[in-house]
């Protein structure tokens, strides 16, 4: 995957339950320069790297995220 794709997964892992608008804002704050964040999110959902439910997104607990416990009111 691309570096921006991996960075996007990190952003969502740090902010579970984020909407696409929140992810876009957070990605810009983390210097992700892609102009098409929604496409990166859609690709991550299609690749089963992100879970989307009710307009909110979470990183699937696989790979380096599998042992992480989320402390978030939306989970």
PDB file as gemmi writes it, atoms N, CA and C in Angstrom:
CRYST1    1.000    1.000    1.000  90.00  90.00  90.00 P 1                      
ATOM      1  N   UNK A   1       0.825  -1.176   0.000  1.00  0.00           N  
ATOM      2  CA  UNK A   1       0.000   0.000   0.000  1.00  0.00           C  
ATOM      3  C   UNK A   1       0.878   1.251   0.000  1.00  0.00           C  
ATOM      4  N   UNK A   2       0.255   2.360  -0.255  1.00  0.00           N  
ATOM      5  CA  UNK A   2       0.997   3.610  -0.277  1.00  0.00           C  
ATOM      6  C   UNK A   2       1.221   4.134   1.141  1.00  0.00           C  
ATOM      7  N   UNK A   3       2.152   5.033   1.265  1.00  0.00           N  
ATOM      8  CA  UNK A   3       2.437   5.630   2.568  1.00  0.00           C  
ATOM      9  C   UNK A   3       1.222   6.399   3.096  1.00  0.00           C  
ATOM     10  N   UNK A   4       0.518   7.102   2.212  1.00  0.00           N  
ATOM     11  CA  UNK A   4      -0.665   7.851   2.644  1.00  0.00           C  
ATOM     12  C   UNK A   4      -1.771   6.916   3.133  1.00  0.00           C  
ATOM     13  N   UNK A   5      -1.905   5.774   2.493  1.00  0.00           N  
ATOM     14  CA  UNK A   5      -2.897   4.776   2.912  1.00  0.00           C  
ATOM     15  C   UNK A   5      -2.579   4.311   4.330  1.00  0.00           C  
ATOM     16  N   UNK A   6      -1.326   3.976   4.583  1.00  0.00           N  
ATOM     17  CA  UNK A   6      -0.914   3.548   5.916  1.00  0.00           C  
ATOM     18  C   UNK A   6      -1.106   4.657   6.943  1.00  0.00           C  
ATOM     19  N   UNK A   7      -0.792   5.880   6.562  1.00  0.00           N  
ATOM     20  CA  UNK A   7      -0.989   7.015   7.469  1.00  0.00           C  
ATOM     21  C   UNK A   7      -2.471   7.206   7.786  1.00  0.00           C  
ATOM     22  N   UNK A   8      -3.316   7.011   6.796  1.00  0.00           N  
ATOM     23  CA  UNK A   8      -4.752   7.130   7.001  1.00  0.00           C  
ATOM     24  C   UNK A   8      -5.241   6.088   8.009  1.00  0.00           C  
ATOM     25  N   UNK A   9      -4.749   4.870   7.903  1.00  0.00           N  
ATOM     26  CA  UNK A   9      -5.121   3.831   8.870  1.00  0.00           C  
ATOM     27  C   UNK A   9      -4.688   4.224  10.275  1.00  0.00           C  
ATOM     28  N   UNK A  10      -3.519   4.827  10.388  1.00  0.00           N  
ATOM     29  CA  UNK A  10      -3.040   5.296  11.697  1.00  0.00           C  
ATOM     30  C   UNK A  10      -3.977   6.366  12.257  1.00  0.00           C  
ATOM     31  N   UNK A  11      -4.399   7.292  11.405  1.00  0.00           N  
ATOM     32  CA  UNK A  11      -5.301   8.359  11.836  1.00  0.00           C  
ATOM     33  C   UNK A  11      -6.605   7.766  12.368  1.00  0.00           C  
ATOM     34  N   UNK A  12      -7.172   6.808  11.656  1.00  0.00           N  
ATOM     35  CA  UNK A  12      -8.433   6.205  12.093  1.00  0.00           C  
ATOM     36  C   UNK A  12      -8.217   5.362  13.350  1.00  0.00           C  
ATOM     37  N   UNK A  13      -7.085   4.686  13.449  1.00  0.00           N  
ATOM     38  CA  UNK A  13      -6.791   3.896  14.652  1.00  0.00           C  
ATOM     39  C   UNK A  13      -6.706   4.795  15.885  1.00  0.00           C  
ATOM     40  N   UNK A  14      -6.181   5.995  15.710  1.00  0.00           N  
ATOM     41  CA  UNK A  14      -6.058   6.940  16.819  1.00  0.00           C  
ATOM     42  C   UNK A  14      -7.373   7.644  17.128  1.00  0.00           C  
ATOM     43  N   UNK A  15      -8.327   7.587  16.188  1.00  0.00           N  
ATOM     44  CA  UNK A  15      -9.610   8.287  16.326  1.00  0.00           C  
ATOM     45  C   UNK A  15     -10.761   7.374  15.927  1.00  0.00           C  
ATOM     46  N   UNK A  16     -10.979   6.294  16.663  1.00  0.00           N  
ATOM     47  CA  UNK A  16     -12.023   5.339  16.284  1.00  0.00           C  
ATOM     48  C   UNK A  16     -13.405   5.970  16.293  1.00  0.00           C  
ATOM     49  N   UNK A  17     -14.215   5.555  15.351  1.00  0.00           N  
ATOM     50  CA  UNK A  17     -15.569   6.072  15.248  1.00  0.00           C  
ATOM     51  C   UNK A  17     -15.666   7.392  14.525  1.00  0.00           C  
ATOM     52  N   UNK A  18     -14.620   7.775  13.802  1.00  0.00           N  
ATOM     53  CA  UNK A  18     -14.602   9.061  13.099  1.00  0.00           C  
ATOM     54  C   UNK A  18     -15.443   9.001  11.828  1.00  0.00           C  
ATOM     55  N   UNK A  19     -16.073  10.115  11.525  1.00  0.00           N  
ATOM     56  CA  UNK A  19     -16.810  10.250  10.267  1.00  0.00           C  
ATOM     57  C   UNK A  19     -15.822  10.598   9.159  1.00  0.00           C  
ATOM     58  N   UNK A  20     -16.279  10.553   7.927  1.00  0.00           N  
ATOM     59  CA  UNK A  20     -15.399  10.862   6.798  1.00  0.00           C  
ATOM     60  C   UNK A  20     -14.926  12.321   6.881  1.00  0.00           C  
ATOM     61  N   UNK A  21     -15.776  13.201   7.355  1.00  0.00           N  
ATOM     62  CA  UNK A  21     -15.382  14.606   7.494  1.00  0.00           C  
ATOM     63  C   UNK A  21     -14.291  14.754   8.553  1.00  0.00           C  
ATOM     64  N   UNK A  22     -14.468  14.057   9.673  1.00  0.00           N  
ATOM     65  CA  UNK A  22     -13.453  14.104  10.728  1.00  0.00           C  
ATOM     66  C   UNK A  22     -12.142  13.501  10.253  1.00  0.00           C  
ATOM     67  N   UNK A  23     -12.227  12.398   9.520  1.00  0.00           N  
ATOM     68  CA  UNK A  23     -11.022  11.747   9.002  1.00  0.00           C  
ATOM     69  C   UNK A  23     -10.291  12.691   8.052  1.00  0.00           C  
ATOM     70  N   UNK A  24     -11.037  13.375   7.194  1.00  0.00           N  
ATOM     71  CA  UNK A  24     -10.430  14.319   6.246  1.00  0.00           C  
ATOM     72  C   UNK A  24      -9.703  15.436   6.987  1.00  0.00           C  
ATOM     73  N   UNK A  25     -10.347  16.007   7.997  1.00  0.00           N  
ATOM     74  CA  UNK A  25      -9.702  17.070   8.785  1.00  0.00           C  
ATOM     75  C   UNK A  25      -8.469  16.557   9.509  1.00  0.00           C  
ATOM     76  N   UNK A  26      -8.582  15.395  10.123  1.00  0.00           N  
ATOM     77  CA  UNK A  26      -7.449  14.820  10.859  1.00  0.00           C  
ATOM     78  C   UNK A  26      -6.300  14.466   9.921  1.00  0.00           C  
ATOM     79  N   UNK A  27      -6.622  13.958   8.737  1.00  0.00           N  
ATOM     80  CA  UNK A  27      -5.591  13.602   7.763  1.00  0.00           C  
ATOM     81  C   UNK A  27      -4.785  14.833   7.362  1.00  0.00           C  
ATOM     82  N   UNK A  28      -5.473  15.937   7.167  1.00  0.00           N  
ATOM     83  CA  UNK A  28      -4.771  17.182   6.806  1.00  0.00           C  
ATOM     84  C   UNK A  28      -3.866  17.641   7.940  1.00  0.00           C  
ATOM     85  N   UNK A  29      -4.322  17.472   9.180  1.00  0.00           N  
ATOM     86  CA  UNK A  29      -3.508  17.855  10.338  1.00  0.00           C  
ATOM     87  C   UNK A  29      -2.280  16.964  10.479  1.00  0.00           C  
ATOM     88  N   UNK A  30      -2.365  15.736   9.938  1.00  0.00           N  
ATOM     89  CA  UNK A  30      -1.240  14.801   9.992  1.00  0.00           C  
ATOM     90  C   UNK A  30      -0.411  14.842   8.706  1.00  0.00           C  
ATOM     91  N   UNK A  31      -0.581  15.916   7.933  1.00  0.00           N  
ATOM     92  CA  UNK A  31       0.200  16.150   6.708  1.00  0.00           C  
ATOM     93  C   UNK A  31      -0.007  15.091   5.632  1.00  0.00           C  
ATOM     94  N   UNK A  32      -1.177  14.509   5.572  1.00  0.00           N  
ATOM     95  CA  UNK A  32      -1.509  13.620   4.454  1.00  0.00           C  
ATOM     96  C   UNK A  32      -1.965  14.529   3.322  1.00  0.00           C  
ATOM     97  N   UNK A  33      -1.227  14.500   2.241  1.00  0.00           N  
ATOM     98  CA  UNK A  33      -1.432  15.477   1.171  1.00  0.00           C  
ATOM     99  C   UNK A  33      -2.422  15.037   0.099  1.00  0.00           C  
ATOM    100  N   UNK A  34      -2.945  13.836   0.185  1.00  0.00           N  
ATOM    101  CA  UNK A  34      -3.894  13.369  -0.812  1.00  0.00           C  
ATOM    102  C   UNK A  34      -5.099  14.291  -0.863  1.00  0.00           C  
ATOM    103  N   UNK A  35      -5.533  14.601  -2.068  1.00  0.00           N  
ATOM    104  CA  UNK A  35      -6.706  15.447  -2.231  1.00  0.00           C  
ATOM    105  C   UNK A  35      -7.985  14.626  -2.255  1.00  0.00           C  
ATOM    106  N   UNK A  36      -7.855  13.323  -2.203  1.00  0.00           N  
ATOM    107  CA  UNK A  36      -9.036  12.473  -2.301  1.00  0.00           C  
ATOM    108  C   UNK A  36      -9.098  11.477  -1.145  1.00  0.00           C  
ATOM    109  N   UNK A  37      -9.188  11.983   0.066  1.00  0.00           N  
ATOM    110  CA  UNK A  37      -9.269  11.147   1.262  1.00  0.00           C  
ATOM    111  C   UNK A  37     -10.469  10.197   1.201  1.00  0.00           C  
ATOM    112  N   UNK A  38     -11.647  10.650   0.748  1.00  0.00           N  
ATOM    113  CA  UNK A  38     -12.781   9.716   0.681  1.00  0.00           C  
ATOM    114  C   UNK A  38     -12.492   8.462  -0.159  1.00  0.00           C  
ATOM    115  N   UNK A  39     -11.722   8.607  -1.238  1.00  0.00           N  
ATOM    116  CA  UNK A  39     -11.363   7.427  -2.040  1.00  0.00           C  
ATOM    117  C   UNK A  39     -10.426   6.499  -1.275  1.00  0.00           C  
ATOM    118  N   UNK A  40      -9.479   7.070  -0.521  1.00  0.00           N  
ATOM    119  CA  UNK A  40      -8.595   6.243   0.303  1.00  0.00           C  
ATOM    120  C   UNK A  40      -9.400   5.488   1.363  1.00  0.00           C  
ATOM    121  N   UNK A  41     -10.368   6.166   1.964  1.00  0.00           N  
ATOM    122  CA  UNK A  41     -11.214   5.522   2.969  1.00  0.00           C  
ATOM    123  C   UNK A  41     -12.032   4.399   2.319  1.00  0.00           C  
ATOM    124  N   UNK A  42     -12.619   4.671   1.164  1.00  0.00           N  
ATOM    125  CA  UNK A  42     -13.396   3.644   0.454  1.00  0.00           C  
ATOM    126  C   UNK A  42     -12.542   2.441   0.103  1.00  0.00           C  
ATOM    127  N   UNK A  43     -11.314   2.694  -0.332  1.00  0.00           N  
ATOM    128  CA  UNK A  43     -10.415   1.585  -0.661  1.00  0.00           C  
ATOM    129  C   UNK A  43     -10.072   0.782   0.581  1.00  0.00           C  
ATOM    130  N   UNK A  44      -9.857   1.467   1.704  1.00  0.00           N  
ATOM    131  CA  UNK A  44      -9.545   0.766   2.955  1.00  0.00           C  
ATOM    132  C   UNK A  44     -10.729  -0.077   3.424  1.00  0.00           C  
ATOM    133  N   UNK A  45     -11.948   0.434   3.241  1.00  0.00           N  
ATOM    134  CA  UNK A  45     -13.145  -0.339   3.587  1.00  0.00           C  
ATOM    135  C   UNK A  45     -13.249  -1.562   2.674  1.00  0.00           C  
ATOM    136  N   UNK A  46     -13.011  -1.368   1.377  1.00  0.00           N  
ATOM    137  CA  UNK A  46     -13.056  -2.480   0.410  1.00  0.00           C  
ATOM    138  C   UNK A  46     -11.995  -3.538   0.702  1.00  0.00           C  
ATOM    139  N   UNK A  47     -10.842  -3.100   1.216  1.00  0.00           N  
ATOM    140  CA  UNK A  47      -9.749  -4.031   1.540  1.00  0.00           C  
ATOM    141  C   UNK A  47      -9.923  -4.674   2.916  1.00  0.00           C  
ATOM    142  N   UNK A  48     -11.028  -4.360   3.596  1.00  0.00           N  
ATOM    143  CA  UNK A  48     -11.288  -4.854   4.952  1.00  0.00           C  
ATOM    144  C   UNK A  48     -10.255  -4.375   5.961  1.00  0.00           C  
ATOM    145  N   UNK A  49      -9.629  -3.236   5.694  1.00  0.00           N  
ATOM    146  CA  UNK A  49      -8.731  -2.619   6.669  1.00  0.00           C  
ATOM    147  C   UNK A  49      -9.502  -1.682   7.591  1.00  0.00           C  
ATOM    148  N   UNK A  50     -10.605  -1.134   7.092  1.00  0.00           N  
ATOM    149  CA  UNK A  50     -11.484  -0.293   7.898  1.00  0.00           C  
ATOM    150  C   UNK A  50     -12.873  -0.901   7.901  1.00  0.00           C  
ATOM    151  N   UNK A  51     -13.557  -0.689   9.004  1.00  0.00           N  
ATOM    152  CA  UNK A  51     -14.958  -1.072   9.130  1.00  0.00           C  
ATOM    153  C   UNK A  51     -15.776   0.203   9.121  1.00  0.00           C  
ATOM    154  N   UNK A  52     -16.829   0.227   8.320  1.00  0.00           N  
ATOM    155  CA  UNK A  52     -17.721   1.387   8.296  1.00  0.00           C  
ATOM    156  C   UNK A  52     -19.088   0.941   8.776  1.00  0.00           C  
ATOM    157  N   UNK A  53     -19.616   1.667   9.747  1.00  0.00           N  
ATOM    158  CA  UNK A  53     -20.961   1.396  10.238  1.00  0.00           C  
ATOM    159  C   UNK A  53     -21.601   2.725  10.617  1.00  0.00           C  
ATOM    160  N   UNK A  54     -22.768   2.977  10.075  1.00  0.00           N  
ATOM    161  CA  UNK A  54     -23.541   4.171  10.391  1.00  0.00           C  
ATOM    162  C   UNK A  54     -22.738   5.453  10.161  1.00  0.00           C  
ATOM    163  N   UNK A  55     -21.943   5.464   9.098  1.00  0.00           N  
ATOM    164  CA  UNK A  55     -21.178   6.646   8.739  1.00  0.00           C  
ATOM    165  C   UNK A  55     -19.915   6.874   9.556  1.00  0.00           C  
ATOM    166  N   UNK A  56     -19.551   5.905  10.395  1.00  0.00           N  
ATOM    167  CA  UNK A  56     -18.363   6.006  11.233  1.00  0.00           C  
ATOM    168  C   UNK A  56     -17.395   4.878  10.870  1.00  0.00           C  
ATOM    169  N   UNK A  57     -16.108   5.104  11.157  1.00  0.00           N  
ATOM    170  CA  UNK A  57     -15.072   4.179  10.697  1.00  0.00           C  
ATOM    171  C   UNK A  57     -14.164   3.726  11.831  1.00  0.00           C  
ATOM    172  N   UNK A  58     -13.777   2.466  11.775  1.00  0.00           N  
ATOM    173  CA  UNK A  58     -12.848   1.863  12.734  1.00  0.00           C  
ATOM    174  C   UNK A  58     -11.833   1.035  11.975  1.00  0.00           C  
ATOM    175  N   UNK A  59     -10.640   0.916  12.533  1.00  0.00           N  
ATOM    176  CA  UNK A  59      -9.630   0.029  11.960  1.00  0.00           C  
ATOM    177  C   UNK A  59      -9.977  -1.389  12.386  1.00  0.00           C  
ATOM    178  N   UNK A  60      -9.903  -2.302  11.437  1.00  0.00           N  
ATOM    179  CA  UNK A  60     -10.133  -3.713  11.767  1.00  0.00           C  
ATOM    180  C   UNK A  60      -8.993  -4.169  12.665  1.00  0.00           C  
ATOM    181  N   UNK A  61      -9.277  -4.971  13.641  1.00  0.00           N  
ATOM    182  CA  UNK A  61      -8.257  -5.397  14.601  1.00  0.00           C  
ATOM    183  C   UNK A  61      -7.461  -6.577  14.051  1.00  0.00           C  
ATOM    184  N   UNK A  62      -6.677  -6.264  13.048  1.00  0.00           N  
ATOM    185  CA  UNK A  62      -5.784  -7.251  12.455  1.00  0.00           C  
ATOM    186  C   UNK A  62      -4.389  -6.662  12.429  1.00  0.00           C  
ATOM    187  N   UNK A  63      -3.414  -7.510  12.225  1.00  0.00           N  
ATOM    188  CA  UNK A  63      -2.046  -7.021  12.134  1.00  0.00           C  
ATOM    189  C   UNK A  63      -1.630  -6.293  13.385  1.00  0.00           C  
ATOM    190  N   UNK A  64      -1.048  -5.120  13.226  1.00  0.00           N  
ATOM    191  CA  UNK A  64      -0.520  -4.402  14.373  1.00  0.00           C  
ATOM    192  C   UNK A  64      -1.608  -3.801  15.254  1.00  0.00           C  
ATOM    193  N   UNK A  65      -2.864  -3.801  14.820  1.00  0.00           N  
ATOM    194  CA  UNK A  65      -3.947  -3.223  15.607  1.00  0.00           C  
ATOM    195  C   UNK A  65      -4.708  -4.266  16.431  1.00  0.00           C  
ATOM    196  N   UNK A  66      -4.412  -5.525  16.279  1.00  0.00           N  
ATOM    197  CA  UNK A  66      -5.269  -6.562  16.853  1.00  0.00           C  
ATOM    198  C   UNK A  66      -5.313  -6.575  18.368  1.00  0.00           C  
ATOM    199  N   UNK A  67      -4.279  -6.138  19.079  1.00  0.00           N  
ATOM    200  CA  UNK A  67      -4.291  -6.192  20.530  1.00  0.00           C  
ATOM    201  C   UNK A  67      -4.643  -4.864  21.166  1.00  0.00           C  
ATOM    202  N   UNK A  68      -4.934  -3.871  20.355  1.00  0.00           N  
ATOM    203  CA  UNK A  68      -5.228  -2.542  20.872  1.00  0.00           C  
ATOM    204  C   UNK A  68      -6.650  -2.513  21.434  1.00  0.00           C  
ATOM    205  N   UNK A  69      -6.806  -1.864  22.576  1.00  0.00           N  
ATOM    206  CA  UNK A  69      -8.137  -1.684  23.162  1.00  0.00           C  
ATOM    207  C   UNK A  69      -8.541  -0.231  22.993  1.00  0.00           C  
ATOM    208  N   UNK A  70      -9.689  -0.034  22.403  1.00  0.00           N  
ATOM    209  CA  UNK A  70     -10.176   1.320  22.202  1.00  0.00           C  
ATOM    210  C   UNK A  70     -10.892   1.799  23.453  1.00  0.00           C  
ATOM    211  N   UNK A  71     -10.597   2.987  23.875  1.00  0.00           N  
ATOM    212  CA  UNK A  71     -11.299   3.621  24.963  1.00  0.00           C  
ATOM    213  C   UNK A  71     -12.023   4.819  24.380  1.00  0.00           C  
ATOM    214  N   UNK A  72     -13.170   4.536  23.793  1.00  0.00           N  
ATOM    215  CA  UNK A  72     -13.883   5.561  23.050  1.00  0.00           C  
ATOM    216  C   UNK A  72     -15.380   5.372  23.270  1.00  0.00           C  
ATOM    217  N   UNK A  73     -16.124   6.428  23.490  1.00  0.00           N  
ATOM    218  CA  UNK A  73     -17.556   6.282  23.781  1.00  0.00           C  
ATOM    219  C   UNK A  73     -18.365   5.688  22.637  1.00  0.00           C  
ATOM    220  N   UNK A  74     -17.854   5.713  21.413  1.00  0.00           N  
ATOM    221  CA  UNK A  74     -18.597   5.170  20.271  1.00  0.00           C  
ATOM    222  C   UNK A  74     -18.390   3.675  20.098  1.00  0.00           C  
ATOM    223  N   UNK A  75     -17.462   3.061  20.848  1.00  0.00           N  
ATOM    224  CA  UNK A  75     -17.194   1.632  20.664  1.00  0.00           C  
ATOM    225  C   UNK A  75     -17.871   0.788  21.687  1.00  0.00           C  
TER     226      UNK A  75                                                      
END                                                                             
